């Protein structure tokens, strides 16, 4: 047994020195103090990393199919009334959404951005005459109403009983309605009364759109839009296109749910129109993003980058409005939150302690032997 203990003693990599042979120095004390402080700072830093989380970023090909894209927006148009403002969306797949009203909310605002109380329909509205019949007379009691299409009838028995139906009939003929104040249906619906009431006002429009996850655009235009012979047209009501002011401020624009660290570059962006009207375009590149937190909860969202361009109506035939033209990146970014493992933490602690001791030992040895050599040369008179 004694032989075994002796062999174990021979394996000792840390031989002990009698304290009588220790030589403590002032420089060694300074080095020990500094190294201890550095060691504590590194240990606290490592502890913070262990208790916190780190984010791992990866780029992968987006293989998702049949997904949809949610667009959330909140935009102020200080010089365009809510009655004139419409929202439309077109997709590269051919799907079109015109004059969208679902999940879209409008607020009348003044020049300073304050919300104006909206008058309820019917209260205080002027009384109007009975509807004008197609044959020219007014609607009588127990008589079926059949409004005139004002020359745009597609058949002898066609009736236009609303301003919208007259508008649609004109669209099919390819005609523009420039004198809506002469249309009985439009007058009865109080359209121009709304325009007069909102003269000089602005509009805050906010809400969300749900579109297919393909390239496309959505836009805010002055007037009701429609398509004819595969070309985008816009009915500018009764004003000249040069009169439209598309100054705007983007309070919020996002393409999906919020996740920690996301930056929406258009939030708070404001543009003021100069002398002429035109088309203001934002070209948006959308990057699909998946964020998974440390608890395993996953958020599917999107980031985006953007460039801007303004086309003046003087340089061509452009529809006045604000257009967001977006494209989808085929590359998806994944962010994954992770905790440092306990074994990794212990390994780093050992590396810090061992590294500091080793480096401080080397520094102390160099200082000690350097001082010793200087003293020896001084005693021999060789050091000047």
C-alpha positions in Angstrom: 0.0 0.0 0.0 2.9 2.3 0.8 4.2 1.7 -2.7 0.9 2.8 -4.2 0.9 6.0 -2.2 4.4 6.7 -3.3 3.6 6.3 -6.9 0.6 8.6 -6.5 2.9 11.2 -4.8 5.2 11.0 -7.8 2.3 11.9 -10.1 1.7 15.2 -8.2 1.9 18.0 -10.8 1.8 20.6 -8.1 4.8 20.1 -5.9 4.7 22.2 -2.7 7.4 24.6 -1.5 8.1 25.3 2.1 6.9 28.7 3.1 10.4 29.5 4.4 11.5 29.7 0.8 8.8 32.2 -0.3 9.9 35.7 -1.3 7.0 38.1 -1.5 7.6 41.4 -3.4 5.9 44.7 -3.8 5.6 44.3 -7.6 4.0 40.8 -7.0 1.4 42.4 -4.7 0.5 45.0 -7.4 0.2 42.3 -10.1 -1.9 40.1 -7.8 -4.3 43.0 -7.1 -4.7 44.0 -10.7 -5.1 40.4 -11.9 -7.8 39.8 -9.2 -9.8 42.9 -10.3 -9.5 41.8 -14.0 -10.6 38.3 -13.1 -13.7 39.6 -11.2 -14.7 41.8 -14.0 -14.4 39.0 -16.5 -16.3 36.6 -14.2 -19.2 39.1 -13.8 -19.3 39.6 -17.5 -19.4 35.8 -18.1 -22.2 35.5 -15.5 -24.2 38.2 -17.3 -23.8 36.3 -20.5 -24.9 33.1 -18.8 -28.0 34.6 -17.3 -28.9 36.5 -20.5 -29.6 35.2 -24.0 -27.8 35.4 -27.3 -29.4 35.5 -30.7 -28.3 33.2 -33.5 -28.9 34.4 -37.1 -29.2 32.2 -40.1 -30.1 32.7 -43.8 -32.1 30.0 -45.5 -34.1 29.7 -48.7 -37.8 30.5 -48.1 -39.7 27.3 -49.2 -43.1 28.4 -47.9 -46.0 28.2 -50.3 -49.5 29.6 -50.4 -48.9 32.0 -47.6 -50.5 35.4 -47.1 -49.0 38.8 -46.2 -50.5 41.2 -43.7 -49.8 44.9 -44.2 -50.5 47.3 -41.3 -50.4 51.0 -42.0 -51.3 54.3 -40.4 -50.8 57.3 -42.7 -51.8 61.0 -42.5 -52.7 62.9 -45.7 -53.0 66.5 -44.4 -54.3 67.9 -47.7 -56.5 65.2 -49.0 -60.1 64.7 -47.7 -61.3 61.3 -46.7 -64.1 61.2 -49.3 -61.5 61.5 -52.1 -59.0 59.0 -50.7 -59.2 55.3 -51.8 -57.1 52.2 -51.1 -56.3 49.7 -53.9 -54.1 46.7 -54.1 -52.8 44.8 -57.2 -50.8 41.6 -57.3 -48.5 40.2 -59.9 -50.7 37.1 -60.0 -53.5 39.2 -61.5 -55.7 39.5 -58.4 -56.9 43.1 -57.9 -58.6 44.8 -55.0 -60.2 48.2 -55.6 -61.5 50.8 -53.2 -60.9 48.5 -50.2 -63.0 49.3 -47.2 -62.7 46.1 -45.1 -60.5 46.7 -42.0 -59.8 50.2 -43.3 -60.6 53.2 -41.0 -60.6 56.9 -41.9 -60.5 59.9 -39.6 -61.0 63.5 -40.8 -58.2 65.7 -39.5 -57.4 69.4 -39.6 -54.2 70.9 -40.8 -52.5 70.3 -37.4 -53.4 66.6 -37.4 -56.2 66.9 -34.8 -59.2 64.6 -35.3 -62.4 66.3 -36.4 -65.7 65.0 -35.1 -67.5 63.3 -38.0 -71.2 64.2 -38.5 -73.5 61.2 -38.5 -75.2 60.5 -41.8 -78.7 62.2 -42.1 -78.3 64.6 -39.2 -78.4 68.1 -40.6 -78.4 67.0 -44.2 -80.4 69.1 -46.6 -83.7 67.8 -47.9 -83.7 66.8 -51.5 -86.4 66.3 -54.1 -87.9 62.9 -55.0 -85.8 60.7 -57.3 -85.8 61.6 -61.0 -87.2 58.8 -63.2 -85.6 57.6 -66.4 -88.5 59.0 -68.4 -87.8 62.5 -66.9 -90.5 62.8 -64.3 -90.2 62.5 -60.5 -91.0 59.3 -58.7 -94.6 59.1 -57.8 -96.4 57.1 -55.1 -96.5 53.3 -55.7 -94.3 53.8 -58.8 -91.2 51.6 -59.4 -88.0 53.6 -59.5 -85.9 53.4 -62.6 -83.1 56.0 -62.7 -81.5 57.3 -65.9 -78.0 56.2 -67.0 -77.7 59.5 -68.9 -77.0 58.0 -72.2 -74.8 55.1 -71.0 -77.5 52.5 -71.0 -76.4 49.1 -72.2 -79.9 48.0 -73.0 -83.4 49.6 -73.3 -84.5 48.3 -69.9 -81.3 49.1 -67.9 -81.8 51.3 -64.8 -79.2 53.3 -62.9 -80.6 53.8 -59.4 -77.5 55.1 -57.7 -74.5 57.3 -58.4 -72.3 54.2 -58.3 -74.5 52.5 -61.0 -74.2 55.6 -63.2 -70.5 55.6 -62.7 -70.2 51.9 -63.6 -72.3 52.4 -66.7 -69.9 55.3 -67.8 -66.9 53.0 -67.1 -68.3 50.3 -69.5 -68.7 53.0 -72.2 -65.2 54.3 -71.5 -66.6 57.7 -70.6 -65.4 60.0 -67.8 -67.9 61.5 -65.4 -66.7 65.1 -65.1 -70.1 66.7 -64.3 -71.4 64.7 -61.4 -73.1 67.7 -60.0 -75.6 67.3 -62.8 -76.3 63.6 -62.0 -79.5 63.3 -59.9 -78.4 60.2 -58.2 -75.1 61.7 -57.1 -76.8 64.8 -55.9 -79.3 62.9 -53.8 -76.5 60.8 -52.2 -74.9 64.0 -51.0 -71.5 63.3 -52.5 -70.7 66.9 -53.3 -72.0 68.0 -49.9 -69.4 65.7 -48.4 -66.7 67.3 -50.5 -67.8 70.8 -49.5 -67.9 69.8 -45.9 -64.4 68.4 -46.0 -62.9 71.2 -48.0 -59.5 72.1 -46.6 -59.4 69.0 -44.4 -57.0 66.1 -44.3 -57.4 62.4 -43.6 -55.8 59.8 -41.4 -56.2 56.4 -42.9 -55.2 53.3 -40.9 -55.9 49.6 -40.9 -54.6 46.4 -42.5 -54.6 44.5 -45.8 -54.4 40.8 -46.3 -52.8 39.9 -49.6 -51.2 36.9 -51.2 -47.4 36.5 -50.6 -46.4 37.5 -54.1 -45.0 40.7 -55.6 -47.5 43.5 -56.0 -48.4 47.0 -54.9 -50.9 48.9 -52.8 -51.6 52.5 -53.2 -53.6 55.5 -51.8 -55.0 57.5 -54.7 -57.3 60.6 -54.9 -60.5 59.4 -56.5 -62.1 56.0 -57.2 -59.9 53.7 -59.2 -60.9 51.1 -61.8 -59.4 49.0 -64.6 -60.2 49.0 -68.2 -58.5 47.1 -71.0 -55.8 45.9 -68.4 -54.7 49.5 -67.8 -55.0 51.3 -64.5 -57.2 54.4 -64.6 -58.4 56.8 -62.0 -61.5 58.9 -61.8 -60.4 62.2 -60.4 -63.9 63.3 -59.6 -64.4 67.0 -60.6 -60.9 68.4 -59.9 -57.9 68.7 -62.1 -55.1 66.3 -61.3 -52.7 69.2 -60.8 -54.8 70.3 -57.8 -54.1 67.1 -55.8 -51.7 67.4 -52.9 -50.3 64.0 -51.9 -48.2 65.2 -49.0 -48.2 62.5 -46.4 -46.7 61.3 -43.1 -46.3 57.6 -42.4 -46.9 57.0 -38.8 -46.6 53.2 -39.1 -46.0 50.7 -41.9 -45.2 47.1 -41.2 -45.5 43.7 -42.9 -46.3 41.4 -40.1 -46.1 41.0 -36.3 -43.6 42.9 -34.1 -40.6 41.0 -32.7 -37.7 42.3 -30.6 -35.2 44.2 -32.6 -37.3 44.9 -35.7 -36.8 48.2 -37.4 -39.5 49.6 -39.8 -37.5 52.2 -41.8 -40.6 54.2 -42.9 -42.1 54.8 -39.5 -42.2 58.6 -38.9 -41.2 59.4 -42.5 -42.9 62.6 -43.9 -42.9 64.0 -47.4 -44.3 67.4 -48.4 -45.3 68.0 -52.0 -43.7 70.8 -54.0 -45.2 72.7 -56.8 -46.7 70.0 -59.0 -48.7 66.9 -58.3 -47.5 63.5 -59.2 -46.9 59.9 -58.1 -44.8 59.2 -55.1 -43.4 55.7 -55.1 -41.9 53.5 -52.4 -40.1 50.5 -53.7 -40.1 47.9 -50.9 -38.0 44.7 -50.6 -39.6 42.4 -48.1 -37.5 39.8 -46.3 -39.4 37.0 -44.6 -38.3 36.6 -41.0 -38.8 33.9 -38.3 -38.1 34.8 -34.7 -38.0 32.2 -32.0 -37.5 33.3 -28.4 -35.8 31.3 -25.6 -39.1 29.7 -24.6 -39.6 28.3 -28.0 -42.4 30.7 -29.1 -42.1 31.5 -32.8 -43.1 34.7 -34.6 -43.5 34.7 -38.4 -43.0 38.3 -39.6 -41.1 40.3 -42.2 -38.4 43.0 -42.4 -38.0 45.3 -45.3 -35.8 47.8 -47.0 -37.0 50.7 -49.1 -36.1 53.3 -51.8 -38.2 56.3 -52.9 -39.0 58.0 -56.2 -41.3 60.9 -57.2 -42.8 61.2 -60.7 -44.1 64.6 -61.5 -47.4 64.8 -63.5 -45.5 67.3 -65.8 -43.2 64.6 -67.0 -45.9 62.2 -68.1 -49.4 60.8 -67.5 -49.3 59.5 -63.9 -52.0 58.9 -61.4 -51.6 61.2 -58.4 -51.1 59.1 -55.3 -48.8 57.3 -53.0 -47.7 53.9 -54.2 -46.0 51.1 -52.3 -44.5 48.6 -54.8 -43.2 45.6 -53.0 -41.3 42.4 -53.9 -40.6 39.3 -51.8 -37.1 38.1 -51.2 -36.5 34.3 -51.7 -34.1 34.3 -48.7 -35.5 34.0 -45.2 -33.8 35.2 -42.0 -34.2 33.2 -38.8 -33.4 34.6 -35.4 -33.2 32.1 -32.5 -32.7 33.1 -28.9 -30.4 30.7 -26.9 -29.2 30.3 -23.4 -25.6 29.4 -22.7 -25.3 25.9 -21.3 -24.0 25.4 -17.7 -21.1 23.3 -18.9 -20.1 26.1 -21.3 -20.3 28.6 -18.5 -18.1 26.4 -16.2 -15.6 26.0 -19.1 -15.4 29.7 -19.7 -14.9 30.4 -15.9 -12.1 27.9 -15.7 -10.5 29.5 -18.8 -10.7 32.9 -17.2 -9.3 31.9 -13.9 -6.5 29.8 -15.4 -5.7 32.3 -18.1 -5.4 35.2 -15.6 -3.2 33.2 -13.2 -0.9 32.1 -16.0 -0.5 35.5 -17.6 -0.1 37.3 -14.2 2.5 34.6 -13.3 4.5 35.3 -16.5 4.3 39.0 -15.9 5.4 38.7 -12.3 8.3 36.4 -13.2 9.5 38.8 -15.9 9.3 41.8 -13.5 11.0 39.9 -10.7 13.9 38.6 -12.8 14.3 42.0 -14.5 14.5 43.8 -11.1 17.0 41.1 -9.9 19.2 41.6 -12.9 19.1 45.4 -12.6 20.1 45.2 -8.9 23.0 42.8 -9.7 24.3 45.1 -12.4 23.9 48.0 -10.0 26.0 46.3 -7.4 28.7 45.5 -9.9 28.7 49.1 -11.1 27.7 48.1 -14.7 24.3 49.8 -14.7 24.2 53.5 -15.4 
